Amino acid sequence: MKQLIILLLLIIAGIIGYGQYSKYKRYNSPDVDYKTDKILDLNYYNQETLINYHNAVENLNTYVKLQWTANEIDVRAPESDDTETTSAVKTYASKLATVKYYESILENSKKLKEKGLSNKEIKFLEETGTDLKTHLQQKEMVSYNKRMRALFADSKKIVYNQKTALIFEVQKLLVKNGFDIAVDGIYRAETSNAIKSFEAKNNLFADGKLDVLTLDTLLK
């Protein structure tokens, strides 16, 4: 009789314990907070995108917890394929896709900043659809043009047989424009004639002398 009572007590304790465990399991979901292994730009130029990303993550976490506590469905690793579970998993996938979409933007921005780009440049790339390689080439061209104009401004009157860095660069530009001349930095008849021919082709005053109009046309 005593053993029967003990057995009944154990059964009752087991039932109560299981009920408490089920209640705990239902209202204490596993670690569901979304975490990313990507490096994101948290100083992205568009603050609205950052806010949308954080909201999307919070929305995802809330949905996972709700499905677990209300329906006991782990949408991340479902154990059933019934209609309710399938629908919940589909919604979860959609919410996760939104998170991934914002992550891709912020991850790309971080990579561009690691290459030296500013928020202003990243905004320009996104708004114009310009690829990074083209942008860097354009940026280098602008920098080169500035250096050339500064070199021209610092140069004194160019005389025959004078060797200068400016003439060296001008000769390279003339070669790019199809002239077969030596690139040695020395200003002589060959270079002067090439400049004169270039000026004539571009409706400039053809005197074979390097002036600001000729230089600007060469740099285009």
Number of C-alpha atoms within 10 A of each C-alpha: 6 7 8 9 10 11 12 12 12 12 12 12 12 12 12 12 12 12 12 12 12 12 12 12 14 19 15 12 16 12 8 15 12 12 7 9 5 11 13 18 18 12 12 20 17 11 11 10 15 19 12 14 20 14 13 20 21 15 15 24 18 14 18 23 23 17 19 20 18 10 13 16 22 21 22 12 8 14 10 12 10 9 9 11 19 15 13 20 21 12 15 20 15 13 18 17 14 16 22 16 13 19 20 13 17 24 16 15 25 22 14 17 15 10 10 9 15 15 16 9 16 20 15 13 15 12 9 9 9 12 10 15 9 11 14 12 11 12 12 12 14 13 11 13 17 13 13 19 16 12 15 18 10 10 12 8 8 14 11 11 11 11 15 15 15 21 21 17 16 21 26 16 16 19 15 11 12 10 17 13 14 14 17 14 19 20 22 14 12 16 25 17 16 21 24 20 16 22 22 14 10 13 8 14 14 17 14 19 19 19 11 12 12 19 18 12 12 18 16 7
